[in-house]
Amino acid sequence: MVDRAASDAAPRSSPVRHALWWAADYLYAARRQFAVLSLPWSIGRPRPLPASWRQGDPALPEVYLVPGVYEHWTFLRPLGDVLAAAGHRVRVVHGLGVNRRSIPDTADRLERVLADTPPPRAGVVLVAHSKGGLIGKHVLVTSGAAVEAARAATSGEDPTDAAAAATPRTGTRPLGLLGLVAVATPFAGARRARIFVDPSIRAFLPDDETIVMLGRETSINGRIVSIFGPFDPHIPEGSALDGATNIAVPAAGHFRVLASPATHRAVLDGISLLGRPDDG
């Protein structure tokens, strides 16, 4: 796949503008963190999804939202609402809390959830933020989707169908995975993780074992759409991924980029790109 740029020009950057973007980014993140307290919620049971998320057009891929570190799935509710309004059925993986488990452990949990759910005819697309994109890529690799998509591309077959038909070694049926749309994901790691002592953050170091392994697995990059803005205070390395569809949007920040209509359009475009030709 190829790089794409948003039609709107990215805002010019400067140290002062960067400082303002950084402040606005954390204000947005703080507001979204409090969303976990909003109704409806229940004690002792998974928080119910919005009713509109359970409906949708069966001809469109189903979407699983995968949040970033220290993010409950409610952090991504505005994005989920946009996807549901566009006709996608939206799901989450309950029981992740604020997503502090390791990337491999969380990927295993996501893969088990997908394996326990019959895949829809139109397939499944993972839509993720930050760490969620690494979790999503891990699932694409361990599920066999990466191997099957690469094999199909080499032999002139359809990599979309091949990825969706991949069956994990521990499963008995395909997961239906079409690919991953990732927003602000540190695919190459983030060197600023060194200033933290929290293992959940240090897991993003460029030399972390999982980051290195995922970096080596390039065969699945063609099934990934990476979306990012002109300035991300958490990922100075950037989120561009070789071999993926890279979409730059004119929305700065690691968190606030999620609120941009340009990002929402890019996510919808990314899902469409990953879908089967007759799904659009």
C-alpha positions as CSV (number, residue, x, y, z in Angstrom):
1,M,0.0,0.0,0.0
2,V,1.0,3.6,-0.4
3,D,1.2,6.8,1.7
4,R,-1.7,9.2,1.5
5,A,-2.0,12.7,2.8
6,A,-5.0,14.5,4.0
7,S,-6.4,17.1,1.6
8,D,-6.3,19.8,4.2
9,A,-2.8,21.3,4.8
10,A,-1.2,20.5,8.1
11,P,-0.8,23.5,10.5
12,R,2.6,25.0,10.7
13,S,4.6,24.1,13.7
14,S,6.7,26.1,16.2
15,P,7.9,25.6,19.8
16,V,5.0,27.8,21.1
17,R,2.5,25.9,18.9
18,H,3.9,22.6,20.1
19,A,3.4,23.7,23.8
20,L,-0.2,24.7,23.1
21,W,-0.8,21.4,21.3
22,W,0.7,19.5,24.2
23,A,-1.5,21.3,26.8
24,A,-4.6,20.8,24.7
25,D,-3.7,17.1,24.2
26,Y,-3.6,16.5,28.0
27,L,-6.8,18.4,28.6
28,Y,-8.6,16.3,26.0
29,A,-7.2,13.1,27.6
30,A,-8.3,14.2,31.0
31,R,-11.9,14.8,29.8
32,R,-12.0,11.4,28.1
33,Q,-10.7,9.6,31.2
34,F,-13.6,10.8,33.1
35,A,-15.9,9.3,30.5
36,V,-15.5,6.0,32.4
37,L,-17.7,7.5,35.1
38,S,-20.6,8.3,32.7
39,L,-23.8,6.3,32.6
40,P,-24.8,3.7,31.8
41,W,-22.7,1.5,34.0
42,S,-23.3,-1.5,36.2
43,I,-21.5,-3.1,39.2
44,G,-20.2,-6.7,38.7
45,R,-21.1,-6.8,35.0
46,P,-19.4,-5.5,31.9
47,R,-20.4,-1.9,31.1
48,P,-23.1,-2.2,28.4
49,L,-22.3,-0.9,25.0
50,P,-24.5,1.8,23.4
51,A,-27.5,0.2,21.7
52,S,-26.6,1.8,18.4
53,W,-23.3,0.0,18.4
54,R,-25.0,-3.4,18.2
55,Q,-26.9,-2.5,15.1
56,G,-25.6,-1.9,11.6
57,D,-25.3,-3.0,8.0
58,P,-24.2,-6.6,7.7
59,A,-22.6,-5.8,4.4
60,L,-20.0,-3.6,6.3
61,P,-17.1,-5.0,8.3
62,E,-17.7,-5.4,12.1
63,V,-15.3,-3.2,14.1
64,Y,-13.5,-4.0,17.4
65,L,-12.2,-1.0,19.3
66,V,-8.8,-1.5,21.0
67,P,-7.8,1.3,23.3
68,G,-4.3,2.4,24.3
69,V,-2.5,2.0,27.6
70,Y,-4.3,3.5,30.6
71,E,-7.4,3.8,28.5
72,H,-10.8,2.1,29.2
73,W,-12.8,1.3,26.1
74,T,-15.0,4.3,26.9
75,F,-12.0,6.5,26.0
76,L,-12.8,5.7,22.4
77,R,-16.6,6.1,22.6
78,P,-16.7,9.2,20.3
79,L,-14.9,7.3,17.6
80,G,-17.2,4.3,18.2
81,D,-20.3,6.6,17.8
82,V,-19.0,7.8,14.5
83,L,-18.4,4.2,13.2
84,A,-21.8,3.2,14.4
85,A,-23.4,6.2,12.7
86,A,-21.7,5.1,9.4
87,G,-23.3,1.7,9.7
88,H,-20.7,-0.5,11.3
89,R,-21.4,-2.8,14.2
90,V,-19.0,-1.9,17.0
91,R,-17.6,-4.3,19.7
92,V,-15.1,-4.1,22.5
93,V,-13.1,-6.6,24.6
94,H,-14.5,-6.5,28.1
95,G,-12.3,-7.1,31.1
96,L,-9.2,-5.2,29.9
97,G,-9.6,-2.5,32.5
98,V,-7.3,0.4,31.6
99,N,-5.2,-1.9,29.3
100,R,-2.0,-2.2,31.4
101,R,-1.4,-5.9,30.6
102,S,1.5,-6.8,28.3
103,I,0.9,-6.5,24.6
104,P,1.2,-10.3,24.0
105,D,-1.2,-11.1,26.9
106,T,-3.8,-8.6,25.7
107,A,-3.4,-9.8,22.1
108,D,-4.1,-13.4,23.3
109,R,-7.3,-12.2,25.0
110,L,-8.4,-10.4,21.9
111,E,-7.7,-13.4,19.8
112,R,-9.7,-15.7,22.1
113,V,-12.7,-13.3,21.9
114,L,-12.5,-13.3,18.2
115,A,-12.2,-17.1,18.1
116,D,-15.3,-17.5,20.3
117,T,-17.4,-15.3,18.0
118,P,-18.6,-16.5,14.6
119,P,-17.0,-14.1,12.1
120,P,-19.5,-11.9,10.2
121,R,-19.7,-12.4,6.4
122,A,-18.2,-8.9,5.8
123,G,-15.3,-9.7,8.1
124,V,-13.7,-7.9,11.1
125,V,-11.5,-4.8,11.2
126,L,-9.6,-3.8,14.4
127,V,-9.7,0.0,15.0
128,A,-7.1,0.9,17.6
129,H,-5.4,3.8,19.4
130,S,-1.7,3.9,20.4
131,K,-0.8,0.6,22.2
132,G,-4.0,-0.8,20.8
133,G,-2.4,-0.7,17.3
134,L,0.5,-2.9,18.6
135,I,-2.0,-5.3,20.1
136,G,-3.8,-5.4,16.8
137,K,-0.7,-6.1,14.8
138,H,0.3,-8.8,17.3
139,V,-3.1,-10.5,16.6
140,L,-2.6,-10.3,12.9
141,V,0.8,-12.0,13.2
142,T,-0.1,-14.7,15.7
143,S,-3.5,-15.5,14.1
144,G,-1.8,-16.5,10.8
145,A,-3.4,-13.6,8.9
146,A,0.1,-12.2,8.2
147,V,1.4,-15.5,6.7
148,E,-1.8,-16.1,4.6
149,A,-1.9,-12.5,3.3
150,A,1.7,-12.6,2.2
151,R,1.3,-16.0,0.6
152,A,-1.7,-14.8,-1.4
153,A,0.0,-11.6,-2.5
154,T,3.0,-13.6,-3.8
155,S,0.8,-16.0,-5.7
156,G,-1.4,-13.3,-7.2
157,E,-4.5,-14.1,-5.0
158,D,-6.6,-11.8,-3.0
159,P,-4.8,-11.0,0.3
160,T,-8.0,-9.7,1.9
161,D,-9.8,-13.0,1.6
162,A,-6.6,-14.9,2.6
163,A,-6.2,-12.9,5.8
164,A,-9.9,-13.3,6.7
165,A,-9.7,-17.1,6.1
166,A,-6.6,-17.6,8.4
167,T,-7.2,-20.0,11.3
168,P,-5.1,-19.7,14.4
169,R,-3.1,-22.8,15.4
170,T,-5.2,-23.1,18.6
171,G,-8.5,-22.5,16.8
172,T,-10.9,-24.4,14.6
173,R,-12.3,-21.7,12.4
174,P,-11.1,-18.5,10.7
175,L,-11.3,-15.2,12.7
176,G,-12.4,-13.2,9.7
177,L,-9.8,-10.5,10.3
178,L,-9.4,-8.1,7.4
179,G,-6.8,-5.8,8.9
180,L,-6.1,-3.0,11.3
181,V,-6.7,0.7,11.3
182,A,-4.4,2.3,13.9
183,V,-4.3,5.9,15.2
184,A,-1.1,7.3,16.7
185,T,0.5,3.9,17.2
186,P,4.3,3.7,18.1
187,F,5.1,0.9,15.6
188,A,8.8,1.6,16.0
189,G,8.5,2.2,19.8
190,A,8.9,5.4,21.6
191,R,12.2,6.5,23.1
192,R,10.5,8.9,25.6
193,A,9.3,5.8,27.4
194,R,12.7,5.7,29.1
195,I,11.7,8.6,31.4
196,F,9.1,6.4,33.0
197,V,9.6,3.6,35.6
198,D,6.1,2.0,34.9
199,P,6.6,-1.3,33.0
200,S,3.4,-0.6,31.1
201,I,5.0,2.4,29.5
202,R,8.6,1.1,29.2
203,A,7.1,-1.7,27.1
204,F,7.2,0.9,24.3
205,L,11.0,1.2,24.3
206,P,12.4,0.7,20.8
207,D,14.5,-2.2,22.0
208,D,11.7,-4.0,23.8
209,E,11.4,-7.6,22.7
210,T,7.8,-7.3,21.5
211,I,8.5,-4.1,19.7
212,V,11.5,-5.6,17.9
213,M,9.5,-8.8,17.0
214,L,6.6,-6.8,15.6
215,G,9.0,-4.6,13.6
216,R,10.5,-7.7,12.0
217,E,7.0,-8.9,10.9
218,T,6.5,-6.8,7.8
219,S,4.5,-9.3,5.8
220,I,1.2,-8.0,7.4
221,N,1.9,-4.3,7.0
222,G,-0.1,-4.2,3.8
223,R,-3.2,-5.0,5.9
224,I,-2.6,-2.0,8.2
225,V,-3.7,1.6,7.8
226,S,-1.7,4.0,10.1
227,I,-3.2,7.4,10.8
228,F,-1.3,10.2,12.6
229,G,-1.1,14.0,12.9
230,P,1.8,16.5,12.4
231,F,2.9,16.4,16.0
232,D,2.7,13.7,18.6
233,P,4.4,14.5,21.9
234,H,4.5,10.8,22.9
235,I,5.9,9.4,19.7
236,P,8.7,11.6,18.3
237,E,9.6,8.7,16.0
238,G,6.2,9.0,14.3
239,S,3.7,6.4,13.4
240,A,4.4,5.9,9.7
241,L,4.9,2.2,8.9
242,D,6.7,0.8,5.9
243,G,4.4,-1.1,3.6
244,A,1.2,0.2,5.2
245,T,-1.2,2.8,4.1
246,N,-0.1,5.9,6.0
247,I,-2.6,8.7,6.3
248,A,-1.5,12.1,7.7
249,V,-4.3,14.2,9.1
250,P,-4.2,17.9,10.1
251,A,-4.8,17.2,13.8
252,A,-2.0,17.4,16.3
253,G,-1.6,15.4,19.5
254,H,-1.5,11.9,20.7
255,F,-5.0,11.9,22.2
256,R,-6.8,14.9,20.6
257,V,-6.2,13.5,17.2
258,L,-9.0,11.1,18.0
259,A,-11.5,14.0,18.2
260,S,-10.8,15.3,14.7
261,P,-13.4,14.9,11.9
262,A,-10.4,14.4,9.6
263,T,-9.3,11.4,11.7
264,H,-12.8,10.0,11.7
265,R,-13.0,10.3,7.9
266,A,-9.5,8.6,7.6
267,V,-10.6,5.8,9.9
268,L,-13.7,5.2,7.7
269,D,-11.6,5.4,4.6
270,G,-9.2,2.9,6.1
271,I,-11.9,0.4,6.9
272,S,-13.2,0.7,3.4
273,L,-9.7,0.1,2.0
274,L,-9.3,-3.1,4.0
275,G,-12.7,-4.4,3.1
276,R,-13.6,-6.7,0.3
277,P,-14.2,-5.0,-3.1
278,D,-17.9,-5.9,-3.0
279,D,-18.4,-4.5,0.5
280,G,-18.3,-0.8,-0.5
